[in-house]
Amino acid sequence: MLYRVGPLTATSANRHGESPSVTVDSALRSLLGSPDLVLDSGELAGGQVSTMIDLSSDEVREIRPGPVVWDEPFELGKWVLHEG
């Protein structure tokens, strides 16, 4: 996917089942390793967590519901996973 879309950033840095981190300090405590880059814009207001989908197999599966509603998630998966 990154090959097709380019660099990826994420605003959420928390482990599964934990509350989203709203400061850099809390994000770094919840991560196992050190990220290559951290952008710190102060304490975040928080909000709804992001939609997460699993694209590791041919069957696209929603892992965590969020603001994006998937009407045809399998079609998205075929588009993302298609190799030229």
RAJO-V157476 format. One record per backbone hydrogen bond with DSSP energy under -0.5 kcal/mol. CO is the residue of the C=O (numbers start at 0). NH is the residue of the N-H. If there is no record, write none. Layout:
co:CO nh:NH
co:CO nh:NH
//
This chain:
co:0 nh:4
co:1 nh:5
co:14 nh:17
co:21 nh:43
co:22 nh:26
co:23 nh:27
co:24 nh:28
co:25 nh:29
co:26 nh:30
co:32 nh:34
co:37 nh:39
co:38 nh:40
co:41 nh:40
co:48 nh:66
co:51 nh:62
co:51 nh:63
co:52 nh:54
co:53 nh:60
co:57 nh:59
co:60 nh:53
co:63 nh:51
co:66 nh:68
co:67 nh:65
co:67 nh:69
co:68 nh:70
co:71 nh:75
co:72 nh:76
co:73 nh:77
co:74 nh:78
co:75 nh:79
co:76 nh:80
co:77 nh:81
co:81 nh:83
//
